[in-house]
Amino acid sequence: MAPSATDSTAHADGRVGRRIENYTQFWQKDISKEASHDTENRLKNYVDVINGYYDGATGLYEYGWGTSFHFSRYYKGEGFYQALARHEHYLAFKMNLKPGMRVLDVGCGIGGPAREIAQFADVNIVGLNNNEFQVGRARMMTAKAGLSDRISYTVGDFMKLSEQFGENSFDAVYAIEATVHAPSWEGVYGEILKVLKPGGVFGVYEWCMTDKWNPSIPAHKEVAHGIEIGNGIPEMRPLAMARQAIVDVGFEIEHEEDLADRPDPIPWYYPLEGDIRKAQTLWDMFTVWRMSSSGKFVTHHGLWFIEKLGIVPKGTWEVGETLKIAADALVKSGREKLFTPMYLVVSRKPQN
């Protein structure tokens, strides 16, 4: 039986202690003991899986990554935060967002991409997230940036978009490394299609296992398992399945590309390698250091200490430990081209 968040104590900021503590119980630590019922359990309880992870991991993401929780490509000499912003700009550009459009950000995190895209494309954005803690952080940061008149946030389930917003409500919808958390791509893409106006555009950076990934190979299955448990993902799925789901629900694909497959001299996963010699700028050395052995040592012991003091909810340290599993799995799968965090698809809802 899946752990439940309903019998837990909620913190004032929206985090729920019990679901943080229960997060890792959704996986078998020994992959050889993983069975189909474990995956089915995570898919059935995807809301608790996602919230347990992000209640514990959000603060760590902000510490190690900033306010935009996604990967990006890098040019030589390009700063970490500049690359993240360019990745967001590129999506807005490929979607051809126009001033005044009403846009939905599905799985908005703490609003980093929404704030960037709203200013870059001069659009109005509604950010959707099922995690109350992240929505609270997003609202606070957006108010501080003076953008509350152009960006709003709401707590909701991306599997029930049409119930929350009604059909034909948005000119455009985007999702940046978020819909991988859905129990099915057909379900979430179908809901996105419903809330788009006829002729509306959908842009997504999707997390997928590539065509080189073969789940019948134990090492391939293990690396996918590491990505799942370390990132709050019920089930990793292949790229071909994402493409088919977009078409099956009724979208017309206008552009698709796995950006991770470009021959970039600097790989998307380089910040996770922890090699400060690869840092592109002086400031980026600190970002990369956090994933080095000494950086992980500081985080490991520091997080354990502040959890004991009650500064962060119980279970945060254990969720933090899964982030190390994630980093190793992402680097390995990135080097072997088994995984991509940036399968870009721009598609359109038919006019009729």
C-alpha positions in Angstrom: 0.0 0.0 0.0 1.4 3.4 -0.9 2.4 5.9 1.8 -0.2 8.6 2.3 0.2 12.3 2.9 -3.2 12.6 4.4 -2.1 11.6 7.9 0.8 14.1 8.1 1.5 17.4 9.6 1.5 20.4 7.3 4.1 23.2 7.7 3.0 26.9 7.4 4.9 27.2 4.1 2.8 24.3 2.5 5.3 21.5 2.9 4.0 18.3 4.4 6.4 16.4 6.7 5.0 12.8 6.4 5.1 12.8 2.6 8.7 13.9 2.6 9.6 11.1 4.9 7.6 8.6 2.9 9.0 9.6 -0.5 11.7 7.0 -0.9 9.3 4.2 0.1 7.8 4.4 -3.3 10.9 2.6 -4.7 12.8 -0.5 -4.0 16.3 0.5 -3.1 17.5 -2.8 -4.6 16.5 -2.5 -8.3 16.5 -6.3 -8.6 13.4 -6.3 -6.3 11.5 -3.7 -8.4 8.3 -5.2 -9.9 5.5 -3.9 -12.1 3.3 -3.3 -9.0 5.9 -0.8 -7.7 5.6 1.3 -10.9 1.8 0.9 -10.9 1.8 2.2 -7.3 3.9 5.3 -8.2 1.7 6.0 -11.2 -1.5 5.7 -9.1 -0.1 7.9 -6.4 1.8 10.3 -8.6 0.6 13.4 -6.7 2.2 12.1 -3.4 5.3 11.0 -5.3 5.8 14.5 -6.9 4.9 16.4 -3.7 7.0 14.3 -1.4 10.0 14.9 -3.7 9.6 18.6 -4.2 8.7 19.4 -0.6 12.1 18.0 0.2 14.1 18.9 -2.8 13.0 22.5 -3.7 15.4 24.2 -1.2 18.2 22.1 -2.4 17.4 23.0 -6.0 17.5 26.7 -5.2 20.8 26.3 -3.4 22.4 24.3 -6.2 20.7 25.5 -9.3 18.9 28.8 -8.9 15.2 29.4 -9.7 14.9 27.7 -13.1 14.8 23.9 -12.4 15.9 22.6 -15.8 19.0 21.8 -18.0 20.2 23.6 -21.0 22.8 23.6 -23.8 26.0 25.7 -23.4 28.3 27.7 -25.6 31.9 28.0 -24.8 32.4 30.8 -22.2 28.7 31.1 -21.6 27.6 31.5 -17.9 25.4 29.0 -16.3 22.5 31.4 -15.7 22.8 32.9 -19.1 22.5 29.4 -20.7 19.4 28.6 -18.6 17.7 31.9 -19.8 18.7 31.2 -23.5 17.1 27.8 -23.3 13.9 29.5 -22.1 14.1 32.2 -24.8 14.7 29.5 -27.5 11.5 27.7 -26.5 9.5 31.0 -26.6 11.1 31.8 -30.0 10.3 28.4 -31.5 6.7 28.7 -30.3 6.5 32.2 -31.9 5.0 33.7 -28.7 3.5 37.2 -29.4 2.9 40.1 -27.0 -0.4 39.9 -25.1 -0.8 36.2 -25.5 -2.4 34.3 -22.5 0.1 31.4 -21.8 -0.1 28.5 -19.5 3.1 27.2 -17.8 2.4 23.5 -16.9 4.5 22.5 -14.0 5.9 26.0 -13.3 8.3 25.2 -10.4 9.1 28.4 -8.5 8.5 30.5 -11.5 12.0 31.1 -12.9 11.1 30.3 -16.6 7.7 32.1 -16.3 9.4 35.3 -15.2 12.0 35.1 -17.9 9.6 34.3 -20.7 7.0 36.9 -19.6 9.6 39.6 -20.0 11.3 38.1 -23.1 8.1 37.6 -25.1 5.8 40.2 -23.4 3.1 37.7 -22.7 0.8 37.0 -19.7 1.4 33.7 -17.9 -0.5 31.5 -15.6 1.8 29.1 -13.8 0.3 25.8 -12.7 1.9 23.6 -10.0 0.5 20.9 -7.7 3.0 21.8 -5.0 1.8 24.5 -2.6 5.3 25.2 -1.3 6.6 25.9 -4.7 3.6 28.1 -5.6 4.2 30.1 -2.5 7.9 30.6 -3.4 6.9 31.5 -7.0 4.4 34.2 -5.9 6.9 35.8 -3.5 9.7 35.9 -6.1 7.4 37.2 -8.8 6.0 40.0 -6.5 9.6 40.9 -5.6 10.4 41.2 -9.4 7.4 43.5 -9.9 5.7 41.0 -12.3 2.6 40.0 -10.4 0.4 42.0 -12.9 1.6 39.7 -15.7 2.2 36.4 -14.0 -0.2 34.5 -11.7 0.2 31.1 -10.1 -2.4 28.5 -9.1 -2.3 25.1 -7.3 -3.7 22.4 -9.5 -3.3 19.0 -11.2 -2.1 18.9 -14.8 -4.2 15.8 -15.4 -7.3 18.0 -14.8 -6.5 21.2 -16.7 -9.9 21.4 -18.5 -11.7 21.1 -15.2 -9.7 24.0 -13.7 -9.5 26.4 -16.6 -12.2 25.3 -19.1 -11.6 24.4 -22.7 -10.2 26.8 -25.3 -8.7 29.1 -22.5 -5.1 29.7 -23.7 -3.3 31.0 -26.8 -0.2 28.9 -25.9 1.0 26.3 -23.4 4.5 25.2 -22.6 6.1 22.7 -20.2 9.7 22.6 -19.3 10.9 19.3 -18.0 7.6 18.8 -16.1 5.2 16.5 -17.9 7.6 13.5 -17.3 6.0 13.5 -13.9 2.6 12.6 -15.4 1.2 9.1 -15.0 0.7 9.1 -18.7 1.7 11.4 -21.5 -1.5 10.9 -23.4 -3.4 12.1 -20.3 -1.5 15.3 -19.7 -1.0 16.1 -23.5 -4.8 15.5 -24.0 -5.6 18.0 -21.2 -3.2 20.6 -22.7 -5.0 20.2 -26.1 -8.3 20.8 -24.5 -7.3 24.1 -22.8 -5.7 25.5 -25.9 -7.7 27.6 -28.2 -8.1 26.3 -31.8 -4.8 27.0 -33.6 -3.0 27.4 -30.3 0.6 26.3 -29.9 2.2 23.8 -27.4 5.9 23.7 -26.7 7.6 21.2 -24.5 11.1 20.2 -23.4 10.5 16.5 -22.4 12.5 14.1 -20.4 12.8 10.8 -22.3 15.0 7.7 -22.6 16.4 7.8 -26.2 16.1 5.2 -28.9 19.5 3.8 -27.7 18.0 2.9 -24.4 16.9 -0.8 -24.1 15.1 -1.7 -20.9 16.0 -5.4 -21.4 19.6 -4.5 -20.7 20.1 -4.4 -16.9 22.5 -1.5 -16.9 20.0 0.6 -18.9 17.2 -0.4 -16.6 19.3 0.6 -13.6 20.2 4.0 -14.9 16.5 4.8 -15.6 15.7 3.7 -12.1 18.3 6.1 -10.7 16.7 9.0 -12.7 13.3 8.1 -11.4 14.1 7.9 -7.7 16.4 10.9 -7.8 13.9 13.2 -9.6 10.5 12.2 -8.3 9.4 10.5 -11.5 7.0 7.6 -11.3 8.2 6.0 -14.6 10.8 6.9 -17.2 9.5 6.3 -20.8 11.1 6.3 -24.3 11.2 9.3 -26.6 9.1 7.4 -29.3 6.3 7.1 -26.8 6.3 10.9 -26.2 6.1 11.6 -29.9 3.3 9.1 -30.4 1.3 10.5 -27.5 1.5 14.0 -28.9 0.1 12.8 -32.3 -2.4 10.5 -30.8 -4.2 13.1 -28.8 -4.6 15.3 -31.8 -1.7 17.7 -32.1 0.0 18.5 -35.4 3.8 18.5 -34.9 5.6 21.5 -36.5 9.1 21.0 -35.1 10.8 18.3 -33.1 14.5 17.8 -32.2 16.5 16.2 -29.4 18.7 19.2 -28.5 20.9 16.9 -26.4 21.9 15.1 -29.6 23.6 18.2 -31.1 27.4 18.0 -31.2 28.0 20.6 -28.5 31.5 20.9 -27.1 30.1 21.4 -23.6 27.5 18.8 -22.6 24.2 19.7 -20.9 25.2 17.6 -17.9 28.6 19.2 -17.2 27.5 21.1 -14.0 26.6 17.7 -12.5 30.1 16.3 -13.0 31.6 18.4 -10.3 34.8 19.2 -12.2 35.5 22.9 -11.5 38.0 22.9 -14.3 35.1 22.8 -16.7 33.4 25.8 -15.2 32.7 28.4 -18.0 33.0 31.5 -15.7 34.5 32.3 -12.4 31.0 32.4 -10.7 30.1 29.1 -12.2 33.0 27.5 -10.3 30.8 27.7 -7.2 27.8 26.1 -9.0 30.0 23.2 -10.2 31.8 22.8 -6.9 28.5 21.9 -5.2 28.5 18.7 -7.2 32.1 17.9 -6.4 33.1 15.4 -3.7 33.8 18.2 -1.2 30.6 20.0 -2.2 28.6 16.9 -1.7 30.3 16.3 1.7 29.3 19.8 2.9 25.7 19.4 1.7 25.4 15.9 3.1 26.5 16.8 6.6 25.1 20.4 6.6 21.6 19.1 5.6 21.7 16.4 8.2 22.6 18.9 10.9 19.9 21.5 10.1 17.3 18.7 9.9 18.3 17.6 13.4 17.8 21.2 14.5 14.4 21.2 13.0 15.2 24.0 10.5 14.0 21.8 7.6 11.3 19.1 7.7 12.2 15.6 8.7 13.0 13.5 5.6 14.7 16.3 3.7 18.1 14.8 4.2 17.0 11.5 2.7 15.5 13.2 -0.3 18.8 15.1 -0.6 20.6 11.7 -0.8 18.5 10.7 -3.7 19.7 13.8 -5.6 23.2 12.3 -5.6 21.8 9.1 -7.1 20.1 11.3 -9.8 23.3 13.2 -10.6 25.2 10.0 -11.2 22.5 8.5 -13.3 22.0 11.6 -15.4 25.7 12.0 -16.1 26.1 8.3 -17.0 23.0 8.3 -19.2 24.0 11.6 -20.8 27.5 10.4 -21.7 26.0 7.2 -23.2 23.2 9.1 -25.0 20.6 7.0 -23.3 18.6 9.9 -21.9 17.6 13.4 -22.9 16.2 16.3 -20.8 15.5 18.4 -23.9 13.4 16.6 -26.5 11.9 19.7 -28.0 8.5 19.5 -29.7 6.4 22.4 -30.9 3.0 21.3 -32.0 -0.3 23.0 -32.8 -4.0 22.3 -32.0 -6.0 22.1 -35.3 -8.3 25.0 -36.1 -11.3 22.7 -36.2 
